[in-house]
Amino acid sequence: MRVSGVALAIVLASAVLGAGAGLWPALERQLPEPTAVTLSGRVPARDQALSTWLSQRAEWEARAEVRVTHPDGTLVVPRSALGSSLDTEAALSVLGRPRAPSGVVTRLRVWLGGAPPSPIDVPMTYRLDVVRAAAWLAEVAPALRREPIDARLDLSGHERVEARAGRELDLGASLSRLAALGGADELSLSFTELSPRVPSSALADVDPSIVLSEYETDFAKRGGPRVKNIARAAQLLDGALLAPGEVWSFNRAVGPRTLERGFVDAPVIVADELEPGVGGGVCQVATTLFAAAVLGGLDVVKRRSHSRPSGYAPLGLDATVIDGEVDLQLRNPYPVPVIVHASLPVPTRVRVEMLGKSSPGKVQHTYSVRKSEDFFRRVDRRPELLPDQVKRHQKGIPGYDVLSTVRTRFVDGSERVRHYSSTYYPVPEIYWVGSAVDPETLPALPDRATHMEVQGEVVSPASYSP
């Protein structure tokens, strides 16, 4: 509604001339409040209760997407998944707080058609569920982690593989950034750099033509799918570099043994028997490396012998590895880097050379058996066999407690002697038989076999006479 200038003059004159001391308050009560209150620029609906509007707004904010950036790209995540939500209680308290009214002149001016004053904007406040936010960060952290890459020499390709830093999510710093997110729709995660153990500078003075030590093992009689795993492990191991003083890990260098990484099913030792498993045969590469390391004078930090003699290396010179469980770890005691060169010089042999350092002298490994333990024969009835079928599933092997001696005669005439132990458990001879086979008709017990067990029941040697 617009009023003429005459009418306005009459109203103002009446006020000035004292048309009544109560005119101003009455006029102030009659004129609407022109100053609006907004929440981060958004105006609550006039026909809706403030609490209802805020509740709907909070639901919308929970579904709103936040772009979470990291070095490799962006994750689009609902705000609720990050633990961030609109603090409706705080907003209701601020919006419902009484405010000083606009002056009567301002109200009258707006009522007469003038421009209203700027709205009073209340910033939208958010709260963070720290437990939920931390859980989300912990969930995405493994996928965002990048392992550092050590510098190495690709000896077959005649090129250097430069070192590259890795990263891992900085949970504390990222949580602080989440707490400060507020109403923003983009969040940048925080990361900590993971340095490679072998920097590129370590390759500067490496001379791969110098041979520290070498060792070969044969698998002509144990081929099959093991060959693929041996070749793949040797390929991944080739060119690995042990920095001076570094504790080096076989499992870390070769990596997980999975089908996706080129490994296949092949026999592995599980309990007393050979069973199919991804990566069977990798232990032969670990054994060949271990023997070369011993003969090269490297320090053995962690090593476990096989549960039975390997057949391709002397007692005490073998090493078993299990992906994620049992590792072979070595330390380079020399002031220069040592490079691992692993290859298959012929299709039935794997060879490991330790390069980059001259031999400190003559290194010799010998062993002595401190104790030996007999084995037994186990007979299992197998439903998949024909009733009269007999199959010798596994050869029996005695157990041994072995003491290894590594003697190094240095070029200056001095000598160093080191000892370590290996334990090989007795392996039962196993026969698989059909339902109609009488165990007493099996061949005589072999040498070192003490007795026979049929389906777990012991048959004494005295009553056993095939």
Phi, psi and omega in degrees: 000129178255146181241143181290163179299327179295314181298318180297319179298321180296317182296313182293321180296320180298321180292314183294321183279006175081040179298358176151131181297339182267008182295314183300308178300322181294318180296321180295324180288329184280328184276138180290154177284117185273348185272116181274155174244127181240159179249104185050045177084357181256136184260121176300145180297139183292328185265021184229141176297145184300320181295323179293317179299317179295321179297316178294322179296321180296321178295320178295317180297323181297326181274345183299141184271139176246132178272112181259111185264146176214172187302335183261358181156213186221139171253133176257116190229136173299143182304323182298326181294335179275355181084008181262135180211157177292131179275086185294327180295316179294319180295317179298320180295319182287316183290329181274000182287133179300142180235154178297128182290158175291154179294159183296325180295319178296316180297316181296321180296316180293321180297328180275002175112005178285166181290136179287156177292163179298145180295154172273111185264127178258123181294142178285131181251148182236158175234157184240127171278099187298321181296315181292320180297316180295323179295320179293318179297317179295329181290320184272346185303314182300320182290335182267354180285140175231122181288144176291153178251123179285149172294143179204166176252125172275095188291327178283325179270354178057048178213162178268141170255112185287150177291150178218132181290150174256193180203157170217150183296130174274099187296317182296311181294322179293323177295322177295322178292325176295320180295331180266007184298317182059225180267007181295154181252015178218135181229133177253120180286158181251140183231156174250135181282138175254118183278142175293150179287330180243103180284165179299330181296338181292342181275355189300316187251022182280132177243098184286001179274347181269126182258119177279312180198169180204156177203146178231147171228156186249142176229029181299325182268357181226065184269237181069212182293344177302327184300318180296320180290323177296315180294320181292317179296319178297321179297317181288331181279330186300128178092357178298144185240131176258110181289157179304126179079356184286140169269114190255141184246128176295313182298325179290321182289317182278326178084180182299141177267096182229161178298323182295337182260013173097006177268159183229170175289134177202160184300134172229157180276121175235116186057240183266354191233162173273129179226156177295141177198147181294126177097006178303130183111341180297331179299331179292325176292318178297320178296316181297318177296315181300315180298318178296323180293318178298314181288345177265001177078017178284155178277136178262112182273317181214129179199141175230135178286164173296162177285345177219157177305140188283328182089342180244006177209152178299158175303135179091347180251017179255163177211133177257148176225144175228126183306119177079358183233304184242127187238157169251121182236133182235155175238135177274111182274359187266158181281002179235156178294152175239133182253141175264125174244109181247135183202169172247093183297328171226161186299346184244015180221144174245137185233137175235127175244140174258119190245160171103357183212138175288149180297137180287349182160203180265123181249131182230135177248129172227163179217158175225142179271114180276334182202144177231146184231134181288167178242183178224170176261136177242131180245121180243130174276125185247120183296339181281348180273157173295155185306323183256014185276141178232132180222122174279106187279327187206139176282143176279144181225132176294161175266155183219141168251113192244138172249119178265144176236124177248115184247123179248121175256108184284160183296338180275004178096347179285168185219145175229137181235130178233150180232149170206160186251154174223141180238124177241122185275150178298140181250123182291147168284133186237128173246134170257130183227157175282176187293335184263002184279130174274117182304335181287351177269358179289163178302160180300153178301137179286169177302139180079358175274129186269325184195180179237141174241127179248114182052038178088353180262130184284132172250118186292151179300328183295324182270358182255112180218083183293000000 
